[in-house]
Amino acid sequence: MTSLLVILVLVLLSVAMWQLTKIFDLTQVGKKGEESLVADDKDNKVNGYLSFAFLAFIYLITIYCFAYYGKFPLMSNSASVHGKEVDQLMWISMILIFIVQTITQALLFYFSYKYSGRKGQVATYFSDNNKLEFIWSSIPAIVLAVLIFFGLFTWNDIMFINEKVEKPIVIEIYAQQFKWTARYSGADNVLGKANVRLIEGVNTLGVDLSDPNAQDDIVTDELHLPKGKKVIFKIRSQDVLHSMYMPHFRAQMNCVPGMVTQFAFIPSITTEEMRETPEMIEKVANINKIREENSIALVAEGKTALDPYTFDFLLLCNKICGASHYNMQMKIVVDTPEDYKKWLAGKTSLVKSVKEEQAAKDAEKNPVIKDTTAVKVDTTIVAAASMK
């Protein structure tokens, strides 16, 4: 309520100031020295100098940013095979944008300075110039066509999957507010059918347990991937629109309620190998330095110090899906093929987990009661025997 009152007061003050300004302008009508609202040669000349100065300012800021922030990696260390192609496409786009921006901004502000208005000067007017129109229409059309076709071919290479030849590992990524769940297809490499109407107990994904292909499906809250093996993700959403985003793998795909989308890639570097790269070591050191500095203030206030940061690949949501959208993430671990097999072998299938849950419920409903009357001891005989 206080904030609303403050806003209303500020609005009223603004209106009052505007009205006072208008009254002051009316009182100056007819007085000597009144300035015209029409720009003269002096105004145009000043604006021309200011435009040229702004051009210099833009380039100085650009040079400063390259010098000061150029050490930070923009696009490097992709953790997937196709990531290099995506990074290459992005670099080409950024370089072209930079070149075009540099040239066009230079021309724009230079002409503003050179051809600033002067009394009696008339601009040259071209009613039609086919040659000029052809040039400035053809150049951007050709550049955009090259970028579009390059991007299209890259996208087709990423999305084309020959499942019979490549035999990728099939994993379902299930999105819901505000968590991710992974379902592995098991030994048969085929996911069982699923329906949201079948969600019950530990079967949080609504898997059809009567489906033969679902008998070896494994559900986990952590995503493990083998290095060098293609993985195809079948993506579902339980509630709203989410977006499966794995920035280090240059992978993103929308999770649409009511339909299954997919994305595939080959991890090219394990988690441990990524942690040992020079760029990542430097990044982790910088983050932990900041955490140590912040921890000093927290400890002084009687709070718990921040834990040291350790790098992990993450699966994030790239759609604003609700209040806890920022915290919707899942840890991704890229293992060697051998470690991946060991990890997967230690997991329990969903069918087995459901049976164990049902057995626990049955045990609660029908507890085993021990029959204490089955064996009776004649205490008189025992007492008589002890007296002999």
Sine and cosine of phi, psi and omega as CSV:
sin_phi,cos_phi,sin_psi,cos_psi,sin_omega,cos_omega
0.00,0.00,-0.64,0.76,0.01,-1.00
-0.88,0.47,-0.67,0.75,0.00,-1.00
-0.89,0.46,-0.65,0.76,0.02,-1.00
-0.89,0.45,-0.67,0.74,0.02,-1.00
-0.90,0.44,-0.64,0.77,0.02,-1.00
-0.89,0.46,-0.68,0.73,0.01,-1.00
-0.89,0.46,-0.70,0.72,0.01,-1.00
-0.88,0.47,-0.66,0.75,0.02,-1.00
-0.89,0.45,-0.68,0.73,0.01,-1.00
-0.90,0.44,-0.64,0.77,0.04,-1.00
-0.89,0.45,-0.72,0.70,0.00,-1.00
-0.90,0.44,-0.64,0.77,0.05,-1.00
-0.90,0.45,-0.64,0.77,0.02,-1.00
-0.89,0.45,-0.69,0.73,0.02,-1.00
-0.89,0.45,-0.67,0.75,-0.01,-1.00
-0.90,0.44,-0.68,0.74,0.02,-1.00
-0.90,0.44,-0.64,0.77,0.01,-1.00
-0.90,0.44,-0.67,0.74,0.02,-1.00
-0.91,0.42,-0.65,0.76,0.02,-1.00
-0.90,0.44,-0.62,0.78,0.03,-1.00
-0.89,0.45,-0.67,0.74,0.02,-1.00
-0.90,0.43,-0.65,0.76,0.03,-1.00
-0.89,0.45,-0.66,0.75,0.02,-1.00
-0.89,0.46,-0.66,0.75,0.02,-1.00
-0.88,0.47,-0.62,0.78,0.00,-1.00
-0.92,0.39,-0.55,0.83,-0.02,-1.00
-0.95,0.31,-0.30,0.95,-0.05,-1.00
-1.00,-0.04,-0.07,1.00,-0.04,-1.00
-0.90,0.43,0.74,-0.67,0.05,-1.00
1.00,0.02,-0.14,0.99,-0.02,-1.00
-0.99,0.15,0.42,-0.91,0.01,-1.00
-0.94,0.35,0.48,-0.88,0.02,-1.00
0.99,0.13,0.17,0.99,0.01,-1.00
-0.90,0.43,0.75,-0.66,-0.03,-1.00
-1.00,-0.02,0.65,-0.76,0.02,-1.00
-0.98,0.22,0.53,-0.85,0.06,-1.00
-0.99,0.12,-0.06,1.00,0.03,-1.00
-1.00,0.01,0.78,-0.62,-0.03,-1.00
-0.91,0.41,0.67,-0.74,0.07,-1.00
-0.96,-0.27,-0.12,-0.99,-0.04,-1.00
-0.87,0.49,-0.60,0.80,-0.01,-1.00
-0.91,0.42,-0.70,0.71,0.02,-1.00
-0.88,0.48,-0.71,0.71,-0.02,-1.00
-0.90,0.44,-0.62,0.79,0.00,-1.00
-0.92,0.39,-0.67,0.74,0.03,-1.00
-0.89,0.45,-0.70,0.72,0.01,-1.00
-0.90,0.43,-0.57,0.82,0.06,-1.00
-0.89,0.45,-0.70,0.71,0.05,-1.00
-0.89,0.45,-0.67,0.75,0.01,-1.00
-0.89,0.45,-0.64,0.77,0.04,-1.00
-0.88,0.47,-0.70,0.71,0.01,-1.00
-0.91,0.41,-0.60,0.80,0.05,-1.00
-0.91,0.40,-0.60,0.80,0.02,-1.00
-0.92,0.40,-0.57,0.82,0.07,-1.00
-0.88,0.47,-0.70,0.71,0.03,-1.00
-0.89,0.46,-0.62,0.78,0.02,-1.00
-0.89,0.46,-0.68,0.74,0.01,-1.00
-0.86,0.50,-0.72,0.69,-0.05,-1.00
-0.94,0.34,-0.58,0.81,0.05,-1.00
-0.90,0.43,-0.67,0.75,0.04,-1.00
-0.90,0.44,-0.65,0.76,0.02,-1.00
-0.88,0.47,-0.73,0.68,0.01,-1.00
-0.89,0.47,-0.66,0.75,0.01,-1.00
-0.89,0.46,-0.68,0.73,-0.01,-1.00
-0.91,0.42,-0.64,0.77,0.04,-1.00
-0.90,0.44,-0.66,0.75,-0.06,-1.00
-0.95,0.31,-0.65,0.76,-0.12,-0.99
-1.00,0.03,-0.66,0.75,-0.07,-1.00
-0.98,-0.22,-0.01,1.00,-0.04,-1.00
-0.91,0.42,-0.33,0.94,-0.01,-1.00
-0.96,0.27,-0.34,0.94,0.00,-1.00
-0.98,0.18,0.76,-0.65,-0.01,-1.00
-0.93,0.36,0.76,-0.65,0.04,-1.00
-1.00,-0.01,-0.80,0.60,0.01,-1.00
-0.63,-0.77,0.99,-0.15,0.01,-1.00
-0.39,-0.92,0.19,-0.98,0.06,-1.00
0.85,0.53,0.71,0.71,0.10,-1.00
-0.92,0.39,0.59,-0.81,-0.09,-1.00
-0.97,-0.24,0.28,0.96,0.04,-1.00
-0.73,-0.68,0.33,-0.94,-0.04,-1.00
-0.91,0.42,-0.70,0.71,-0.04,-1.00
-0.97,0.25,-0.22,0.98,-0.05,-1.00
-0.87,0.50,-0.53,0.85,0.01,-1.00
-0.91,0.42,-0.62,0.78,0.03,-1.00
-0.92,0.39,-0.65,0.76,0.02,-1.00
-0.90,0.43,-0.69,0.72,0.02,-1.00
-0.89,0.45,-0.64,0.77,0.02,-1.00
-0.89,0.45,-0.69,0.72,0.04,-1.00
-0.88,0.47,-0.65,0.76,0.01,-1.00
-0.92,0.40,-0.65,0.76,0.02,-1.00
-0.89,0.45,-0.68,0.73,0.02,-1.00
-0.87,0.48,-0.70,0.72,0.01,-1.00
-0.89,0.46,-0.70,0.71,-0.03,-1.00
-0.90,0.43,-0.66,0.75,0.00,-1.00
-0.91,0.42,-0.69,0.72,0.03,-1.00
-0.89,0.46,-0.70,0.71,0.02,-1.00
-0.87,0.50,-0.66,0.75,-0.02,-1.00
-0.90,0.43,-0.70,0.72,-0.01,-1.00
-0.90,0.44,-0.74,0.67,-0.02,-1.00
-0.89,0.45,-0.69,0.73,-0.01,-1.00
-0.89,0.46,-0.67,0.74,-0.01,-1.00
-0.88,0.47,-0.72,0.69,-0.04,-1.00
-0.93,0.36,-0.76,0.65,-0.08,-1.00
-0.92,0.40,-0.65,0.76,0.02,-1.00
-0.92,0.39,-0.60,0.80,0.04,-1.00
-0.89,0.46,-0.72,0.69,0.01,-1.00
-0.90,0.43,-0.67,0.74,-0.04,-1.00
-0.86,0.51,-0.80,0.61,-0.08,-1.00
-0.98,0.20,-0.47,0.88,0.06,-1.00
-0.91,0.41,-0.70,0.71,0.01,-1.00
-0.92,0.38,-0.54,0.84,0.07,-1.00
-0.88,0.47,-0.58,0.82,0.01,-1.00
-0.98,0.19,-0.74,0.67,-0.11,-0.99
-0.93,0.37,-0.64,0.77,-0.09,-1.00
-0.94,-0.34,0.62,0.78,0.08,-1.00
-0.90,0.44,0.51,-0.86,-0.13,-0.99
-0.87,0.50,0.68,-0.74,0.09,-1.00
-0.71,-0.70,0.54,-0.84,-0.03,-1.00
-0.88,0.48,0.79,-0.61,0.01,-1.00
1.00,0.05,-0.16,0.99,0.00,-1.00
-1.00,0.08,0.77,-0.64,-0.03,-1.00
-0.90,-0.43,0.75,-0.66,0.00,-1.00
-0.95,0.31,0.56,-0.83,0.08,-1.00
-0.96,0.27,0.76,-0.65,-0.09,-1.00
-0.90,-0.44,0.82,-0.58,0.07,-1.00
-0.96,-0.27,0.90,-0.43,0.03,-1.00
-0.96,0.29,-0.50,0.87,-0.03,-1.00
-0.28,-0.96,0.70,-0.71,0.05,-1.00
-0.55,-0.84,1.00,-0.08,-0.09,-1.00
-0.88,0.47,-0.61,0.80,-0.02,-1.00
-0.90,0.44,-0.72,0.69,0.01,-1.00
-0.90,0.43,-0.68,0.73,0.03,-1.00
-0.87,0.50,-0.67,0.74,-0.01,-1.00
-0.90,0.43,-0.66,0.75,-0.04,-1.00
-0.91,0.41,-0.79,0.61,-0.09,-1.00
-0.98,0.22,-0.14,0.99,0.13,-0.99
-1.00,-0.05,-0.56,0.83,-0.07,-1.00
-0.96,0.28,-0.67,0.75,-0.08,-1.00
-0.87,0.50,-0.82,0.57,0.02,-1.00
-0.90,0.43,-0.54,0.84,0.01,-1.00
-0.90,0.44,-0.69,0.73,0.00,-1.00
-0.92,0.40,-0.71,0.70,0.00,-1.00
-0.88,0.48,-0.74,0.68,0.00,-1.00
-0.90,0.43,-0.62,0.78,0.02,-1.00
-0.89,0.46,-0.67,0.74,0.02,-1.00
-0.89,0.46,-0.71,0.70,0.01,-1.00
-0.89,0.45,-0.68,0.73,-0.03,-1.00
-0.90,0.43,-0.70,0.71,-0.01,-1.00
-0.93,0.37,-0.63,0.78,0.05,-1.00
-0.87,0.49,-0.73,0.69,0.02,-1.00
-0.91,0.42,-0.62,0.79,0.00,-1.00
-0.90,0.43,-0.71,0.70,0.02,-1.00
-0.90,0.43,-0.65,0.76,0.04,-1.00
-0.88,0.47,-0.70,0.71,-0.01,-1.00
-0.90,0.44,-0.66,0.76,0.02,-1.00
-0.90,0.43,-0.62,0.78,0.05,-1.00
-0.89,0.46,-0.61,0.79,-0.01,-1.00
-0.95,0.32,-0.69,0.72,-0.15,-0.99
-0.99,0.10,-0.33,0.94,-0.01,-1.00
-0.97,0.25,0.83,-0.55,-0.04,-1.00
-0.74,-0.68,0.88,-0.48,0.10,-0.99
-0.99,-0.12,1.00,-0.04,-0.12,-0.99
-0.90,0.43,-0.49,0.87,-0.02,-1.00
-0.95,0.31,-0.61,0.79,-0.04,-1.00
-1.00,0.07,-0.76,0.65,-0.08,-1.00
-0.98,0.21,-0.47,0.89,-0.01,-1.00
0.75,0.66,0.88,0.47,-0.02,-1.00
-0.95,0.31,0.38,-0.93,0.11,-0.99
-0.97,0.26,0.77,-0.64,-0.04,-1.00
-0.99,-0.15,0.85,-0.53,0.00,-1.00
-0.74,-0.67,0.72,-0.70,0.08,-1.00
-1.00,-0.07,0.71,-0.70,0.13,-0.99
-0.95,-0.32,0.87,-0.49,-0.08,-1.00
-0.93,-0.36,0.85,-0.52,-0.05,-1.00
-0.97,-0.25,0.65,-0.76,0.11,-0.99
-0.40,-0.92,0.42,-0.91,0.01,-1.00
-0.93,0.37,0.89,-0.45,-0.07,1.00
-0.77,-0.64,0.94,0.33,-0.03,-1.00
-0.45,-0.90,0.27,-0.96,0.07,-1.00
-0.89,-0.45,0.55,-0.83,0.08,-1.00
-0.71,-0.71,0.64,-0.77,0.01,-1.00
-0.93,-0.36,0.63,-0.77,0.07,-1.00
-0.81,-0.59,0.87,-0.49,0.01,-1.00
-1.00,0.00,0.60,-0.80,-0.11,-0.99
-0.98,0.18,-0.11,0.99,0.07,-1.00
0.97,0.22,-0.29,-0.96,-0.10,-1.00
-0.91,0.41,-0.55,0.84,-0.02,-1.00
-0.98,0.19,-0.15,0.99,0.02,-1.00
0.84,0.54,0.47,0.88,0.05,-1.00
-0.76,-0.65,0.81,-0.59,0.02,-1.00
-0.97,0.24,0.64,-0.77,0.10,-0.99
-0.96,0.30,0.33,-0.94,0.01,-1.00
-0.91,0.41,0.41,-0.91,-0.02,-1.00
-0.56,-0.83,0.47,-0.88,0.03,-1.00
-0.45,-0.90,0.68,-0.73,-0.04,-1.00
-0.87,0.48,-0.39,0.92,0.01,-1.00
-0.94,0.34,-0.26,0.96,-0.04,-1.00
-0.99,-0.10,0.08,1.00,0.00,-1.00
-0.92,0.38,0.83,-0.55,0.01,-1.00
-0.26,-0.96,0.74,-0.67,0.05,-1.00
0.86,0.51,-0.75,-0.66,-0.01,-1.00
-0.96,0.28,-0.23,0.97,0.05,-1.00
-0.99,0.14,0.92,0.38,-0.10,-0.99
-0.96,0.27,-0.20,0.98,-0.01,-1.00
-0.99,-0.17,-0.06,1.00,0.00,-1.00
0.94,0.35,0.61,0.79,0.00,-1.00
-0.95,0.30,0.67,-0.74,0.06,-1.00
-0.98,0.21,0.98,-0.19,-0.10,-0.99
-0.95,0.32,-0.22,0.98,0.05,-1.00
-1.00,0.10,-0.18,0.98,0.00,-1.00
-0.96,0.27,0.80,-0.60,0.01,-1.00
-0.84,0.55,-0.55,0.83,-0.02,-1.00
-0.95,0.30,-0.22,0.98,-0.04,-1.00
-1.00,-0.03,-0.08,1.00,-0.12,-0.99
-0.92,0.40,-0.44,0.90,-0.01,-1.00
-0.92,-0.40,0.21,0.98,0.03,-1.00
-0.93,0.37,0.62,-0.79,-0.04,-1.00
-0.84,-0.55,0.77,-0.64,-0.01,-1.00
-0.95,-0.32,0.76,-0.65,-0.02,-1.00
-0.66,-0.75,0.33,-0.94,0.07,-1.00
-0.98,-0.19,0.08,1.00,0.03,-1.00
-0.74,-0.68,0.69,-0.73,-0.09,-1.00
-0.99,-0.16,0.88,-0.47,0.08,-1.00
-0.93,-0.36,0.69,-0.73,-0.02,-1.00
-0.75,-0.66,0.59,-0.81,0.06,-1.00
-1.00,0.03,0.68,-0.74,0.04,-1.00
-0.92,0.40,0.69,-0.73,0.10,-0.99
0.99,0.17,0.11,0.99,-0.01,-1.00
-0.87,-0.50,0.75,-0.66,-0.01,-1.00
-0.93,0.36,0.69,-0.72,0.03,-1.00
-0.85,-0.53,0.76,-0.65,0.07,-1.00
-0.94,-0.35,0.80,-0.60,-0.05,-1.00
-0.98,-0.19,0.79,-0.61,0.16,-0.99
-0.98,-0.18,0.86,-0.51,-0.24,-0.97
-0.91,-0.41,0.78,-0.62,0.04,-1.00
-0.76,-0.65,0.36,-0.93,0.08,-1.00
-0.78,-0.63,0.67,-0.75,-0.02,-1.00
-1.00,0.08,-0.49,0.87,-0.18,-0.98
-0.77,-0.64,-0.95,0.31,-0.08,-1.00
-0.87,-0.49,-0.01,-1.00,0.01,-1.00
-0.96,0.28,0.85,-0.53,0.10,-0.99
-0.88,-0.47,0.04,-1.00,0.07,-1.00
-0.61,-0.79,0.89,-0.46,0.03,-1.00
-0.96,0.26,0.92,-0.38,-0.11,-0.99
-0.80,-0.59,0.88,-0.47,0.06,-1.00
-0.85,-0.52,1.00,0.04,-0.17,-0.99
-0.85,0.52,-0.62,0.78,-0.04,-1.00
-0.94,0.35,-0.36,0.93,0.02,-1.00
-0.98,-0.18,0.06,1.00,-0.05,-1.00
0.79,0.61,0.74,0.68,-0.06,-1.00
-0.79,-0.61,0.73,-0.69,0.06,-1.00
-0.42,-0.91,0.69,-0.73,0.05,-1.00
-0.43,-0.90,0.68,-0.73,0.01,-1.00
-0.93,0.37,0.57,-0.82,0.09,-1.00
-0.96,-0.29,0.95,-0.30,-0.16,-0.99
-0.96,-0.29,0.83,-0.56,0.04,-1.00
-0.85,0.52,0.72,-0.70,0.06,-1.00
1.00,0.01,-0.02,1.00,0.03,-1.00
-0.53,-0.85,0.27,-0.96,0.00,-1.00
-0.93,-0.37,0.85,-0.53,0.12,-0.99
-0.96,-0.28,0.18,-0.98,-0.03,-1.00
-0.52,-0.85,0.40,-0.92,0.05,-1.00
-0.45,-0.89,0.55,-0.83,-0.02,-1.00
-0.67,-0.74,0.53,-0.85,0.12,-0.99
-0.33,-0.94,0.17,-0.98,0.03,-1.00
-0.91,-0.42,0.91,-0.41,0.08,-1.00
-0.89,0.46,0.70,-0.71,-0.09,-1.00
-0.92,-0.40,-0.06,1.00,-0.02,-1.00
-0.49,-0.87,0.69,-0.72,0.00,-1.00
-0.97,0.23,0.25,-0.97,0.03,-1.00
-0.87,0.50,-0.69,0.72,-0.02,-1.00
-0.90,0.43,-0.63,0.78,0.02,-1.00
-0.92,0.40,-0.62,0.78,0.03,-1.00
-0.91,0.42,-0.61,0.79,0.02,-1.00
-0.90,0.44,-0.42,0.91,-0.06,-1.00
-1.00,-0.05,-0.03,1.00,0.03,-1.00
-0.94,0.33,0.56,-0.83,-0.03,-1.00
-0.84,0.54,-0.65,0.76,-0.01,-1.00
-0.89,0.45,-0.66,0.75,-0.03,-1.00
-0.96,0.29,-0.59,0.81,0.05,-1.00
-0.87,0.48,-0.70,0.72,0.02,-1.00
-0.90,0.43,-0.67,0.75,-0.01,-1.00
-0.90,0.45,-0.72,0.69,-0.01,-1.00
-0.89,0.45,-0.64,0.77,0.02,-1.00
-0.89,0.47,-0.68,0.74,0.02,-1.00
-0.90,0.44,-0.68,0.73,0.00,-1.00
-0.90,0.43,-0.70,0.72,-0.02,-1.00
-0.93,0.37,-0.50,0.87,0.08,-1.00
-0.90,0.43,-0.69,0.72,0.04,-1.00
-0.90,0.43,-0.65,0.76,0.01,-1.00
-0.90,0.43,-0.61,0.79,0.04,-1.00
-0.90,0.44,-0.67,0.74,0.02,-1.00
-0.90,0.43,-0.67,0.74,0.02,-1.00
-0.93,0.36,-0.52,0.85,-0.01,-1.00
-0.91,0.40,-0.54,0.84,0.02,-1.00
-0.87,0.49,-0.70,0.72,0.01,-1.00
-0.93,0.37,-0.61,0.79,0.00,-1.00
-0.92,0.40,-0.69,0.72,0.01,-1.00
-0.90,0.44,-0.62,0.79,0.03,-1.00
-0.89,0.47,-0.49,0.87,0.04,-1.00
-1.00,0.04,0.04,1.00,0.00,-1.00
1.00,0.10,0.26,0.97,0.00,-1.00
-0.99,-0.15,0.15,-0.99,-0.02,-1.00
-0.98,0.18,0.66,-0.75,0.02,-1.00
-0.94,0.34,0.41,-0.91,0.01,-1.00
-0.96,0.26,0.61,-0.79,0.06,-1.00
-0.96,0.28,0.51,-0.86,0.06,-1.00
-0.88,0.48,0.57,-0.82,-0.02,-1.00
-1.00,0.08,0.70,-0.72,0.10,-1.00
-0.82,-0.57,0.74,-0.67,-0.05,-1.00
-0.93,0.36,0.67,-0.74,0.16,-0.99
-0.59,-0.81,0.56,-0.83,0.19,-0.98
-0.92,0.39,0.56,-0.83,-0.03,-1.00
-0.74,-0.67,0.56,-0.83,0.19,-0.98
-0.98,-0.20,0.87,-0.50,-0.08,-1.00
-0.90,-0.45,0.26,-0.97,0.13,-0.99
-0.98,-0.20,0.80,-0.59,-0.05,-1.00
-0.96,-0.30,0.40,0.92,0.14,-0.99
-0.81,-0.59,0.64,-0.77,0.02,-1.00
-0.97,0.26,0.99,-0.12,-0.18,-0.98
-0.97,-0.25,0.10,1.00,0.02,-1.00
0.52,-0.85,-0.16,-0.99,-0.13,-0.99
-0.89,0.45,-0.59,0.81,-0.04,-1.00
-0.97,-0.22,0.41,0.91,0.00,-1.00
-0.81,0.59,-0.65,0.76,-0.07,-1.00
-0.88,0.47,-0.42,0.91,-0.09,-1.00
-0.98,-0.21,0.15,0.99,-0.02,-1.00
-1.00,0.08,1.00,-0.08,-0.04,-1.00
-0.50,-0.87,0.40,-0.92,0.03,-1.00
-0.67,-0.74,0.64,-0.76,0.00,-1.00
-0.95,0.30,0.70,-0.72,0.07,-1.00
-0.91,-0.42,0.77,-0.64,0.04,-1.00
-0.88,-0.48,0.86,-0.50,0.09,-1.00
-0.99,-0.12,0.90,-0.44,-0.04,-1.00
-0.97,-0.26,0.20,-0.98,0.25,-0.97
-0.94,0.34,0.39,-0.92,0.00,-1.00
-0.81,0.59,-0.59,0.81,-0.01,-1.00
-0.93,0.36,-0.72,0.69,0.01,-1.00
-0.91,0.41,-0.56,0.83,0.03,-1.00
-0.89,0.45,-0.70,0.71,0.01,-1.00
-0.89,0.45,-0.65,0.76,0.03,-1.00
-0.89,0.45,-0.70,0.72,0.00,-1.00
-0.89,0.46,-0.70,0.71,-0.04,-1.00
-0.93,0.38,-0.59,0.81,-0.01,-1.00
-0.91,0.42,-0.42,0.91,-0.01,-1.00
-1.00,0.07,0.03,1.00,-0.03,-1.00
-1.00,-0.10,0.53,-0.85,0.01,-1.00
-1.00,-0.05,0.66,-0.75,0.01,-1.00
-0.93,0.37,0.39,-0.92,-0.01,-1.00
-0.89,0.45,-0.65,0.76,0.00,-1.00
-0.86,0.50,-0.69,0.72,0.01,-1.00
-0.91,0.42,-0.64,0.77,0.02,-1.00
-0.89,0.45,-0.64,0.76,0.03,-1.00
-0.91,0.42,-0.66,0.75,0.02,-1.00
-0.90,0.45,-0.66,0.75,0.03,-1.00
-0.90,0.43,-0.64,0.77,0.04,-1.00
-0.89,0.45,-0.67,0.74,-0.01,-1.00
-0.92,0.40,-0.63,0.78,0.03,-1.00
-0.89,0.45,-0.62,0.78,0.03,-1.00
-0.92,0.40,-0.63,0.77,0.04,-1.00
-0.91,0.41,-0.66,0.75,0.01,-1.00
-0.90,0.44,-0.61,0.80,0.01,-1.00
-0.91,0.41,-0.57,0.82,0.03,-1.00
-0.94,0.34,-0.62,0.79,-0.01,-1.00
-0.95,0.30,-0.61,0.79,-0.05,-1.00
-0.83,-0.57,0.96,0.27,-0.01,-1.00
-0.91,0.41,0.55,-0.83,0.01,-1.00
-0.98,0.20,0.85,-0.53,-0.01,-1.00
-0.97,-0.26,0.84,-0.55,-0.01,-1.00
-0.96,0.27,0.69,-0.73,0.01,-1.00
-1.00,0.06,0.98,-0.19,-0.04,-1.00
-0.98,0.18,-0.15,0.99,-0.02,-1.00
-1.00,-0.08,-0.04,1.00,-0.09,-1.00
-0.92,0.40,-0.62,0.78,-0.02,-1.00
-0.85,-0.53,0.87,-0.50,0.00,-1.00
-0.91,-0.42,0.67,-0.74,0.00,-1.00
-0.96,-0.27,0.79,-0.61,0.02,-1.00
-0.99,0.16,0.98,-0.18,-0.08,-1.00
-0.92,0.40,-0.45,0.89,-0.02,-1.00
-0.93,0.36,-0.61,0.79,0.01,-1.00
-0.93,0.37,-0.66,0.75,0.01,-1.00
-0.89,0.46,-0.69,0.72,-0.01,-1.00
-0.90,0.44,-0.67,0.74,-0.01,-1.00
-0.90,0.43,-0.62,0.78,-0.01,-1.00
-0.92,0.39,-0.56,0.83,-0.02,-1.00
-0.96,0.29,-0.34,0.94,-0.04,-1.00
-1.00,0.10,-0.28,0.96,-0.01,-1.00
-0.96,0.28,0.00,0.00,0.00,0.00
